[in-house]
Amino acid sequence: MRKSIALAEWVCLYCGEIGDSVDHVPPSSTRPAIIELGLRHEYPFVEVRACRECNSALSDQGFWTTAERKRYMKRWIVNRYARILGMPEWAPEELLDLGYNLSIHVLTSVYKKQRIERRLRF
């Protein structure tokens, strides 16, 4: 019999997107130093689900807790997508005045902005 996997197990801890990779907290590269310094009891080693973008951005950043890593990712997302987040709101009437190709481009950007805002609220 196959076990069912809860959806929450496949959600990125940092932004709520599909968690298709594993983030090591603290990073694997810093774990030997943590052990050597005798700090293992202060910084437990855990593995959490992360989307590829968050996992890549975090890489081996020196944040040793999930809370620190989540705060970093929120700032990173804001900086990475500042242009899209700064996009003005569009009224439906305004979109009708645009040509087909431009309206598709604007609607795609509106969708991206909504998705990024959802990631930041997570």
N, CA, C and O atoms as a MOPAC input file, in Angstrom:
PM7 MOZYME 1SCF
protein

 N      0.84400 1    -1.18000 1     0.00000 1
 C      0.00000 1     0.00000 1     0.00000 1
 C      0.88900 1     1.24200 1     0.00000 1
 O      1.88400 1     1.30000 1     0.72200 1
 N      0.53300 1     2.21100 1    -0.79200 1
 C      1.32800 1     3.42400 1    -0.93500 1
 C      0.87800 1     4.46600 1     0.08300 1
 O     -0.32100 1     4.68600 1     0.25800 1
 N      1.82600 1     5.10300 1     0.74900 1
 C      1.51200 1     6.14100 1     1.72300 1
 C      1.12500 1     7.42000 1     0.99400 1
 O      1.71100 1     7.75600 1    -0.03400 1
 N      0.13400 1     8.13400 1     1.52900 1
 C     -0.19000 1     9.43900 1     0.95500 1
 C      0.68900 1    10.47800 1     1.63200 1
 O      0.94600 1    10.40900 1     2.83400 1
 N      1.13700 1    11.42700 1     0.85400 1
 C      2.02500 1    12.46000 1     1.36000 1
 C      1.21800 1    13.74100 1     1.48500 1
 O      0.54100 1    14.15700 1     0.54500 1
 N      1.29500 1    14.36000 1     2.65600 1
 C      0.55900 1    15.60600 1     2.88600 1
 C      1.11700 1    16.69200 1     1.98300 1
 O      2.32300 1    16.77200 1     1.74900 1
 N      0.21700 1    17.52600 1     1.48000 1
 C      0.61800 1    18.61100 1     0.58900 1
 C      1.62700 1    19.53500 1     1.25500 1
 O      2.53300 1    20.04100 1     0.59200 1
 N      1.48400 1    19.76400 1     2.56200 1
 C      2.39200 1    20.65700 1     3.27900 1
 C      3.84200 1    20.17200 1     3.20800 1
 O      4.76900 1    20.97200 1     3.33300 1
 N      4.03600 1    18.89400 1     3.01300 1
 C      5.39000 1    18.35300 1     2.92100 1
 C      6.08200 1    18.75700 1     1.63300 1
 O      7.29600 1    18.59300 1     1.51300 1
 N      5.34000 1    19.28200 1     0.66500 1
 C      5.89800 1    19.65100 1    -0.63500 1
 C      5.84800 1    21.15100 1    -0.87600 1
 O      5.92700 1    21.59900 1    -2.02000 1
 N      5.71900 1    21.92500 1     0.18700 1
 C      5.64700 1    23.38400 1     0.07900 1
 C      6.95100 1    23.98800 1     0.59200 1
 O      7.47400 1    23.58600 1     1.63200 1
 N      7.46300 1    24.96300 1    -0.16200 1
 C      8.68900 1    25.64400 1     0.25400 1
 C      8.44900 1    26.35300 1     1.58000 1
 O      7.49700 1    27.12200 1     1.71900 1
 N      9.30000 1    26.09500 1     2.53400 1
 C      9.18500 1    26.70200 1     3.85900 1
 C      9.31700 1    28.22200 1     3.80500 1
 O      8.78600 1    28.91900 1     4.67000 1
 N     10.00900 1    28.73400 1     2.81500 1
 C     10.34200 1    30.15200 1     2.76400 1
 C      9.33800 1    31.00300 1     1.98900 1
 O      9.12400 1    32.16600 1     2.32900 1
 N      8.71300 1    30.42800 1     0.93900 1
 C      7.84100 1    31.27000 1     0.11100 1
 C      6.50800 1    30.63600 1    -0.25800 1
 O      5.64500 1    31.31500 1    -0.81500 1
 N      6.31400 1    29.36100 1     0.03400 1
 C      5.04000 1    28.71900 1    -0.25200 1
 C      4.90800 1    28.12200 1    -1.64400 1
 O      3.87500 1    27.53100 1    -1.95700 1
 N      5.91700 1    28.25800 1    -2.48200 1
 C      5.88500 1    27.64200 1    -3.81100 1
 C      6.08700 1    26.13200 1    -3.65200 1
 O      6.23300 1    25.63600 1    -2.53400 1
 N      6.09600 1    25.41700 1    -4.75500 1
 C      6.31500 1    23.97400 1    -4.70400 1
 C      7.74200 1    23.70200 1    -4.23000 1
 O      8.70900 1    24.16300 1    -4.83700 1
 N      7.85700 1    22.95000 1    -3.14400 1
 C      9.16300 1    22.62800 1    -2.56600 1
 C      9.75000 1    21.40000 1    -3.21800 1
 O      9.55400 1    20.28100 1    -2.74400 1
 N     10.47300 1    21.60600 1    -4.30800 1
 C     11.00000 1    20.47800 1    -5.07400 1
 C     12.46500 1    20.18100 1    -4.77800 1
 O     13.10900 1    19.43200 1    -5.51300 1
 N     12.99400 1    20.76500 1    -3.70500 1
 C     14.36400 1    20.46800 1    -3.29000 1
 C     14.43900 1    20.51600 1    -1.76800 1
 O     13.46900 1    20.86600 1    -1.09600 1
 N     15.59500 1    20.16300 1    -1.24100 1
 C     15.78400 1    20.12500 1     0.21100 1
 C     16.84600 1    21.14200 1     0.60000 1
 O     17.93000 1    21.17500 1     0.01800 1
 N     16.52500 1    21.97300 1     1.59200 1
 C     17.48200 1    22.94700 1     2.12100 1
 C     18.00400 1    22.40700 1     3.44800 1
 O     17.23100 1    21.96400 1     4.29600 1
 N     19.31100 1    22.44900 1     3.61500 1
 C     19.94100 1    21.99000 1     4.85600 1
 C     20.16700 1    23.19800 1     5.76500 1
 O     20.81800 1    24.17000 1     5.38100 1
 N     19.61800 1    23.11700 1     6.96900 1
 C     19.73100 1    24.20600 1     7.94200 1
 C     20.38800 1    23.65500 1     9.19400 1
 O     19.86200 1    22.71900 1     9.79800 1
 N     21.51400 1    24.20500 1     9.59700 1
 C     22.42100 1    25.10700 1     8.90500 1
 C     22.95400 1    24.44700 1     7.64100 1
 O     22.84900 1    23.23100 1     7.47900 1
 N     23.53300 1    25.25300 1     6.73600 1
 C     24.05600 1    24.68400 1     5.49100 1
 C     25.06900 1    23.57200 1     5.74800 1
 O     25.82100 1    23.60500 1     6.72200 1
 N     25.06800 1    22.60700 1     4.87000 1
 C     25.98700 1    21.46600 1     5.00500 1
 C     27.43900 1    21.91700 1     5.11700 1
 O     28.22900 1    21.29900 1     5.83000 1
 N     27.78800 1    22.98300 1     4.42200 1
 C     29.18200 1    23.43900 1     4.42800 1
 C     29.62200 1    23.99300 1     5.78300 1
 O     30.81600 1    24.01600 1     6.08200 1
 N     28.66300 1    24.44000 1     6.60700 1
 C     29.03200 1    25.01200 1     7.91000 1
 C     28.86600 1    24.01400 1     9.06000 1
 O     29.27900 1    24.29200 1    10.18600 1
 N     28.28100 1    22.88700 1     8.78800 1
 C     28.03000 1    21.92100 1     9.86400 1
 C     29.29800 1    21.43500 1    10.56000 1
 O     29.29100 1    21.32300 1    11.78600 1
 N     30.38400 1    21.14000 1     9.84900 1
 C     31.60200 1    20.72000 1    10.55600 1
 C     32.10800 1    21.79100 1    11.53200 1
 O     32.57500 1    21.45800 1    12.62100 1
 N     32.02100 1    23.06200 1    11.15400 1
 C     32.46200 1    24.13700 1    12.04800 1
 C     31.56400 1    24.22700 1    13.27500 1
 O     32.04900 1    24.48600 1    14.37600 1
 N     30.27900 1    24.01800 1    13.10400 1
 C     29.33700 1    24.05400 1    14.22600 1
 C     29.66100 1    22.94400 1    15.21100 1
 O     29.65400 1    23.15700 1    16.42400 1
 N     29.94500 1    21.76900 1    14.69100 1
 C     30.30800 1    20.63900 1    15.55200 1
 C     31.62000 1    20.93600 1    16.27100 1
 O     31.74300 1    20.71400 1    17.47500 1
 N     32.59000 1    21.43600 1    15.52500 1
 C     33.90400 1    21.73600 1    16.10400 1
 C     33.81300 1    22.79100 1    17.20500 1
 O     34.53400 1    22.71300 1    18.19900 1
 N     32.93900 1    23.76800 1    17.03600 1
 C     32.77900 1    24.83200 1    18.03500 1
 C     31.88300 1    24.41000 1    19.20200 1
 O     31.70400 1    25.16900 1    20.15400 1
 N     31.32400 1    23.20900 1    19.13000 1
 C     30.46300 1    22.71200 1    20.19600 1
 C     29.10800 1    23.40400 1    20.24800 1
 O     28.51600 1    23.54000 1    21.31900 1
 N     28.61800 1    23.84100 1    19.09300 1
 C     27.34700 1    24.57900 1    19.04300 1
 C     26.18800 1    23.74200 1    18.50100 1
 O     25.12100 1    24.27700 1    18.19900 1
 N     26.39400 1    22.44700 1    18.38000 1
 C     25.36800 1    21.58800 1    17.77700 1
 C     24.06000 1    21.63400 1    18.55600 1
 O     22.98900 1    21.55000 1    17.95500 1
 N     24.12100 1    21.76600 1    19.86700 1
 C     22.88800 1    21.79700 1    20.66200 1
 C     22.11700 1    23.11100 1    20.45100 1
 O     20.90200 1    23.14500 1    20.64300 1
 N     22.80500 1    24.18400 1    20.06300 1
 C     22.14500 1    25.47500 1    19.80300 1
 C     21.57400 1    25.56000 1    18.39600 1
 O     20.59700 1    26.27100 1    18.15800 1
 N     22.17700 1    24.84200 1    17.47600 1
 C     21.75400 1    24.88100 1    16.07600 1
 C     21.51300 1    23.46200 1    15.57500 1
 O     22.39500 1    22.85800 1    14.96600 1
 N     20.31000 1    22.92500 1    15.83200 1
 C     20.02900 1    21.55500 1    15.38700 1
 C     20.05100 1    21.46200 1    13.85800 1
 O     19.65900 1    22.39200 1    13.15300 1
 N     20.51300 1    20.33400 1    13.38300 1
 C     20.58700 1    20.10500 1    11.94500 1
 C     19.23000 1    19.61300 1    11.46100 1
 O     18.73000 1    18.58900 1    11.92800 1
 N     18.63500 1    20.34600 1    10.52000 1
 C     17.34500 1    19.94100 1     9.95200 1
 C     17.40300 1    20.08200 1     8.42700 1
 O     18.21600 1    20.82600 1     7.87700 1
 N     16.52800 1    19.35300 1     7.78300 1
 C     16.34300 1    19.47200 1     6.34500 1
 C     14.89800 1    19.87600 1     6.12000 1
 O     13.98400 1    19.26600 1     6.67500 1
 N     14.68800 1    20.91000 1     5.30000 1
 C     13.33800 1    21.40500 1     5.02700 1
 C     13.11300 1    21.49200 1     3.52300 1
 O     14.06100 1    21.58000 1     2.74300 1
 N     11.86400 1    21.46700 1     3.13600 1
 C     11.51300 1    21.62700 1     1.72800 1
 C     11.73000 1    23.07200 1     1.30000 1
 O     11.44000 1    24.00400 1     2.05000 1
 N     12.24100 1    23.24500 1     0.09300 1
 C     12.44200 1    24.57900 1    -0.47800 1
 C     12.24300 1    24.49600 1    -1.97800 1
 O     12.51400 1    23.46900 1    -2.59900 1
 N     11.76500 1    25.59300 1    -2.55300 1
 C     11.71000 1    25.64600 1    -4.01400 1
 C     13.14100 1    25.83600 1    -4.50700 1
 O     14.02000 1    26.21700 1    -3.73400 1
 N     13.37100 1    25.58000 1    -5.75300 1
 C     14.73400 1    25.68100 1    -6.28600 1
 C     15.26900 1    27.10400 1    -6.21100 1
 O     16.45700 1    27.30900 1    -5.96000 1
 N     14.39500 1    28.09800 1    -6.42900 1
 C     14.87100 1    29.47800 1    -6.38500 1
 C     15.34200 1    29.85300 1    -4.98600 1
 O     16.41800 1    30.43100 1    -4.83500 1
 N     14.55800 1    29.53400 1    -3.96300 1
 C     14.96800 1    29.84000 1    -2.58800 1
 C     16.21600 1    29.05700 1    -2.20200 1
 O     17.13600 1    29.60500 1    -1.59500 1
 N     16.24700 1    27.77700 1    -2.55300 1
 C     17.38700 1    26.94800 1    -2.19700 1
 C     18.66400 1    27.47200 1    -2.85500 1
 O     19.72300 1    27.50100 1    -2.22600 1
 N     18.56500 1    27.88200 1    -4.10800 1
 C     19.73200 1    28.42000 1    -4.80500 1
 C     20.16900 1    29.75300 1    -4.20600 1
 O     21.36200 1    30.00200 1    -4.03600 1
 N     19.19800 1    30.60600 1    -3.88800 1
 C     19.53200 1    31.92300 1    -3.32300 1
 C     20.16200 1    31.77200 1    -1.94200 1
 O     21.07100 1    32.52100 1    -1.58600 1
 N     19.68300 1    30.81300 1    -1.17100 1
 C     20.22000 1    30.61800 1     0.17500 1
 C     21.59500 1    29.96500 1     0.12500 1
 O     22.49100 1    30.32400 1     0.88900 1
 N     21.75300 1    29.00800 1    -0.77700 1
 C     23.02400 1    28.32500 1    -0.96700 1
 C     23.67300 1    28.02700 1     0.38500 1
 O     23.07000 1    27.35900 1     1.22600 1
 N     24.88500 1    28.51300 1     0.59800 1
 C     25.56100 1    28.28600 1     1.87800 1
 C     25.65100 1    29.57700 1     2.68100 1
 O     26.61600 1    29.79800 1     3.41300 1
 N     24.62300 1    30.43800 1     2.53600 1
 C     24.57600 1    31.66400 1     3.33600 1
 C     24.70600 1    31.29500 1     4.81700 1
 O     24.22200 1    30.24500 1     5.24100 1
 N     25.33600 1    32.12800 1     5.57500 1
 C     25.62400 1    31.84000 1     6.97900 1
 C     24.46300 1    32.07000 1     7.92900 1
 O     24.65000 1    32.60500 1     9.02100 1
 N     23.27300 1    31.67300 1     7.52500 1
 C     22.11500 1    31.75500 1     8.41400 1
 C     21.85000 1    30.35700 1     8.94200 1
 O     21.60900 1    29.43200 1     8.16800 1
 N     21.89300 1    30.20400 1    10.24100 1
 C     21.88600 1    28.87300 1    10.83100 1
 C     20.54000 1    28.42600 1    11.37000 1
 O     20.43700 1    27.33100 1    11.92200 1
 N     19.49400 1    29.25300 1    11.22300 1
 C     18.15000 1    28.84400 1    11.64500 1
 C     17.17700 1    29.08100 1    10.49700 1
 O     17.43900 1    29.89300 1     9.61000 1
 N     16.06800 1    28.37700 1    10.52000 1
 C     15.06800 1    28.55900 1     9.46800 1
 C     14.46500 1    29.95700 1     9.52300 1
 O     14.13400 1    30.52100 1     8.48000 1
 N     14.31600 1    30.52600 1    10.71600 1
 C     13.76000 1    31.88400 1    10.83600 1
 C     14.67700 1    32.90900 1    10.17600 1
 O     14.20600 1    33.80000 1     9.47000 1
 N     15.98100 1    32.78800 1    10.40300 1
 C     16.94100 1    33.70200 1     9.76900 1
 C     16.91700 1    33.53900 1     8.25600 1
 O     16.96800 1    34.52200 1     7.51600 1
 N     16.83900 1    32.30500 1     7.80600 1
 C     16.84100 1    32.03300 1     6.37000 1
 C     15.56100 1    32.55900 1     5.72300 1
 O     15.59600 1    33.06400 1     4.60100 1
 N     14.44200 1    32.44500 1     6.41800 1
 C     13.17700 1    32.95500 1     5.87300 1
 C     13.21000 1    34.48800 1     5.77300 1
 O     12.76400 1    35.04800 1     4.77200 1
 N     13.72700 1    35.16100 1     6.78900 1
 C     13.85000 1    36.62700 1     6.73100 1
 C     14.74000 1    37.05300 1     5.57000 1
 O     14.42800 1    38.00700 1     4.85700 1
 N     15.83900 1    36.34800 1     5.38500 1
 C     16.74400 1    36.65500 1     4.28100 1
 C     16.02100 1    36.49700 1     2.94300 1
 O     16.15600 1    37.34300 1     2.05900 1
 N     15.26000 1    35.42000 1     2.79400 1
 C     14.57600 1    35.17000 1     1.51900 1
 C     13.53100 1    36.24300 1     1.22200 1
 O     13.35400 1    36.61700 1     0.06200 1
 N     12.84100 1    36.74200 1     2.23400 1
 C     11.85900 1    37.81400 1     2.00100 1
 C     12.57100 1    39.04200 1     1.42000 1
 O     12.10100 1    39.62900 1     0.44500 1
 N     13.69200 1    39.42600 1     2.01300 1
 C     14.45900 1    40.57900 1     1.50200 1
 C     14.98400 1    40.29200 1     0.10000 1
 O     14.95400 1    41.16600 1    -0.76600 1
 N     15.46100 1    39.07900 1    -0.12500 1
 C     16.01400 1    38.70400 1    -1.42000 1
 C     14.94000 1    38.79200 1    -2.50200 1
 O     15.18900 1    39.31800 1    -3.58600 1
 N     13.75000 1    38.27700 1    -2.20900 1
 C     12.65000 1    38.30800 1    -3.17900 1
 C     12.26200 1    39.75100 1    -3.50800 1
 O     12.04500 1    40.08700 1    -4.67200 1
 N     12.17400 1    40.60500 1    -2.47900 1
 C     11.83900 1    42.01500 1    -2.70900 1
 C     12.88100 1    42.67000 1    -3.60900 1
 O     12.52500 1    43.38600 1    -4.54500 1
 N     14.15000 1    42.43600 1    -3.34200 1
 C     15.22100 1    43.01500 1    -4.16500 1
 C     15.23500 1    42.43500 1    -5.57800 1
 O     15.39100 1    43.16600 1    -6.55700 1
 N     15.07400 1    41.14000 1    -5.67200 1
 C     15.12900 1    40.45600 1    -6.97600 1
 C     13.99900 1    40.91600 1    -7.89000 1
 O     14.20000 1    41.07400 1    -9.09400 1
 N     12.81500 1    41.12900 1    -7.32600 1
 C     11.64400 1    41.44800 1    -8.13500 1
 C     11.13600 1    42.87300 1    -7.90100 1
 O      9.94300 1    43.14000 1    -8.05100 1
 N     12.02300 1    43.77100 1    -7.54200 1
 C     11.62700 1    45.15700 1    -7.24100 1
 C     10.91700 1    45.81400 1    -8.41900 1
 O      9.94000 1    46.53600 1    -8.22200 1
 N     11.38700 1    45.57900 1    -9.62200 1
 C     10.77800 1    46.20100 1   -10.79500 1
 C      9.33100 1    45.74500 1   -10.98400 1
 O      8.44700 1    46.55900 1   -11.25100 1
 N      9.10000 1    44.46400 1   -10.84700 1
 C      7.73600 1    43.93600 1   -11.00400 1
 C      6.85300 1    44.39800 1    -9.85100 1
 O      5.69700 1    44.76200 1   -10.06800 1
 N      7.38100 1    44.38800 1    -8.62600 1
 C      6.58700 1    44.82100 1    -7.47400 1
 C      6.23200 1    46.29800 1    -7.55900 1
 O      5.21900 1    46.72000 1    -7.00100 1
 N      7.04800 1    47.09200 1    -8.24800 1
 C      6.78200 1    48.51800 1    -8.39500 1
 C      5.84400 1    48.85000 1    -9.53900 1
 O      5.54300 1    50.01800 1    -9.78500 1
 N      5.38500 1    47.82700 1   -10.23400 1
 C      4.49500 1    48.03800 1   -11.37600 1
 C      3.16000 1    48.62900 1   -10.90100 1
 O      2.61300 1    48.18200 1    -9.89200 1
 N      2.63600 1    49.62500 1   -11.61700 1
 C      1.36400 1    50.23000 1   -11.19500 1
 C      0.18500 1    49.27200 1   -11.38100 1
 O      0.26300 1    48.30200 1   -12.13500 1
 N     -0.88900 1    49.56600 1   -10.68400 1
 C     -2.12700 1    48.79200 1   -10.83700 1
 C     -2.78800 1    49.19400 1   -12.16000 1
 O     -2.68900 1    50.34300 1   -12.58800 1
 N     -3.44900 1    48.25100 1   -12.78900 1
 C     -4.13400 1    48.51500 1   -14.05000 1
 C     -5.62700 1    48.26700 1   -13.87600 1
 O     -6.03900 1    47.23400 1   -13.34900 1
 N     -6.42700 1    49.21800 1   -14.32200 1
 C     -7.88200 1    49.05100 1   -14.32200 1
 C     -8.26700 1    48.27500 1   -15.57800 1
 O     -7.59100 1    48.39300 1   -16.60000 1
 N     -9.33700 1    47.48600 1   -15.52400 1
 C     -9.76000 1    46.71600 1   -16.71200 1
 C     -9.97600 1    47.60800 1   -17.94400 1
 O     -9.67100 1    47.20700 1   -19.06700 1
 N    -10.50200 1    48.81400 1   -17.72400 1
 C    -10.75000 1    49.72300 1   -18.85700 1
 C     -9.42800 1    50.11300 1   -19.53400 1
 O     -9.35400 1    50.25500 1   -20.75500 1
 N     -8.39600 1    50.28200 1   -18.71300 1
 C     -7.08800 1    50.64700 1   -19.27100 1
 C     -6.53600 1    49.52100 1   -20.14200 1
 O     -5.93700 1    49.77200 1   -21.18700 1
 N     -6.73800 1    48.29600 1   -19.71100 1
 C     -6.25000 1    47.15300 1   -20.48600 1
 C     -6.95800 1    47.04400 1   -21.82800 1
 O     -6.36300 1    46.62200 1   -22.81900 1
 N     -8.23300 1    47.42700 1   -21.85500 1
 C     -8.98500 1    47.37300 1   -23.10800 1
 C     -8.45600 1    48.36500 1   -24.13600 1
 O     -8.58300 1    48.14800 1   -25.34100 1
 N     -7.85700 1    49.46000 1   -23.65300 1
 C     -7.31000 1    50.47100 1   -24.55700 1
 C     -5.98200 1    50.04300 1   -25.18600 1
 O     -5.53500 1    50.63900 1   -26.16600 1
 N     -5.36200 1    49.02000 1   -24.62700 1
 C     -4.07800 1    48.55800 1   -25.14700 1
 C     -4.30200 1    47.60300 1   -26.31800 1
 O     -5.37100 1    47.00800 1   -26.44900 1
 N     -3.30600 1    47.46700 1   -27.14600 1
 C     -3.36800 1    46.46900 1   -28.20800 1
 C     -3.26600 1    45.07300 1   -27.59900 1
 O     -2.95400 1    44.91400 1   -26.41900 1
 N     -3.53600 1    44.06800 1   -28.42800 1
 C     -3.55000 1    42.68700 1   -27.95000 1
 C     -2.21500 1    42.28300 1   -27.32900 1
 O     -2.18600 1    41.80800 1   -26.19400 1
 N     -1.11700 1    42.46100 1   -28.04700 1
 C      0.19300 1    42.01900 1   -27.55700 1
 C      0.59100 1    42.74500 1   -26.27400 1
 O      1.08900 1    42.12100 1   -25.33700 1
 N      0.37500 1    44.05100 1   -26.22800 1
 C      0.73100 1    44.81000 1   -25.03200 1
 C     -0.14700 1    44.40700 1   -23.84600 1
 O      0.34000 1    44.31200 1   -22.71900 1
 N     -1.43500 1    44.17100 1   -24.09300 1
 C     -2.31400 1    43.76100 1   -22.98900 1
 C     -1.90600 1    42.39300 1   -22.44000 1
 O     -1.98500 1    42.16900 1   -21.23200 1
 N     -1.47000 1    41.47200 1   -23.31200 1
 C     -0.98100 1    40.16100 1   -22.85700 1
 C      0.26000 1    40.34400 1   -21.99700 1
 O      0.39700 1    39.70500 1   -20.95400 1
 N      1.16000 1    41.21200 1   -22.43000 1
 C      2.38500 1    41.48700 1   -21.66500 1
 C      2.04600 1    42.06600 1   -20.28900 1
 O      2.61800 1    41.64700 1   -19.28300 1
 N      1.12900 1    43.01600 1   -20.24100 1
 C      0.74100 1    43.63400 1   -18.97200 1
 C      0.05300 1    42.62100 1   -18.07600 1
 O      0.34400 1    42.56300 1   -16.88100 1
 N     -0.85100 1    41.82200 1   -18.62500 1
 C     -1.54100 1    40.81000 1   -17.81300 1
 C     -0.56400 1    39.77900 1   -17.25200 1
 O     -0.72400 1    39.32600 1   -16.11800 1
 N      0.43600 1    39.41000 1   -18.03200 1
 C      1.46300 1    38.48600 1   -17.55100 1
 C      2.22200 1    39.10600 1   -16.38700 1
 O      2.50000 1    38.43100 1   -15.39600 1
 N      2.55700 1    40.38100 1   -16.50100 1
 C      3.25300 1    41.08600 1   -15.41800 1
 C      2.37800 1    41.21400 1   -14.18500 1
 O      2.87300 1    41.10000 1   -13.06400 1
 N      1.09200 1    41.44700 1   -14.36900 1
 C      0.15100 1    41.52200 1   -13.24000 1
 C      0.11900 1    40.18400 1   -12.51100 1
 O      0.13700 1    40.14400 1   -11.28100 1
 N      0.07000 1    39.08500 1   -13.26900 1
 C      0.07900 1    37.75400 1   -12.67100 1
 C      1.37000 1    37.51700 1   -11.88800 1
 O      1.33700 1    37.01300 1   -10.76500 1
 N      2.51000 1    37.88400 1   -12.48600 1
 C      3.79800 1    37.72000 1   -11.80300 1
 C      3.82300 1    38.50900 1   -10.49600 1
 O      4.28300 1    38.00700 1    -9.47000 1
 N      3.33000 1    39.74000 1   -10.53900 1
 C      3.30300 1    40.58000 1    -9.34200 1
 C      2.45100 1    39.93200 1    -8.25300 1
 O      2.85600 1    39.89500 1    -7.09100 1
 N      1.28400 1    39.42600 1    -8.61600 1
 C      0.40700 1    38.77000 1    -7.63900 1
 C      1.08300 1    37.53700 1    -7.03900 1
 O      0.97100 1    37.28300 1    -5.84000 1
 N      1.77100 1    36.78800 1    -7.86500 1
 C      2.46500 1    35.58700 1    -7.38700 1
 C      3.59600 1    35.94400 1    -6.42200 1
 O      3.78200 1    35.27900 1    -5.40400 1
 N      4.34500 1    36.99000 1    -6.74500 1
 C      5.43900 1    37.43300 1    -5.86900 1
 C      4.87700 1    37.95700 1    -4.54800 1
 O      5.42000 1    37.66400 1    -3.48300 1
 N      3.80700 1    38.72100 1    -4.61300 1
 C      3.17600 1    39.22900 1    -3.38400 1
 C      2.66900 1    38.08400 1    -2.51700 1
 O      2.75700 1    38.14600 1    -1.29100 1
 N      2.13400 1    37.03100 1    -3.15300 1
 C      1.67800 1    35.85400 1    -2.39700 1
 C      2.86600 1    35.17700 1    -1.71000 1
 O      2.75300 1    34.74000 1    -0.56500 1
 N      3.99900 1    35.09000 1    -2.40400 1
 C      5.20000 1    34.50000 1    -1.80700 1
 C      5.65600 1    35.31400 1    -0.60000 1
 O      6.08500 1    34.74500 1     0.40400 1
 N      5.56800 1    36.63100 1    -0.68900 1
 C      6.00200 1    37.48400 1     0.42200 1
 C      5.05500 1    37.40100 1     1.61900 1
 O      5.48600 1    37.56100 1     2.76100 1
 N      3.77900 1    37.15300 1     1.36700 1
 C      2.80800 1    37.02000 1     2.46600 1
 C      2.91100 1    35.67500 1     3.17400 1
 O      2.47500 1    35.54100 1     4.31700 1
 N      3.48100 1    34.68200 1     2.50500 1
 C      3.54300 1    33.33500 1     3.05800 1
 C      4.29000 1    33.30300 1     4.37900 1
 O      4.43400 1    32.24000 1     4.98200 1

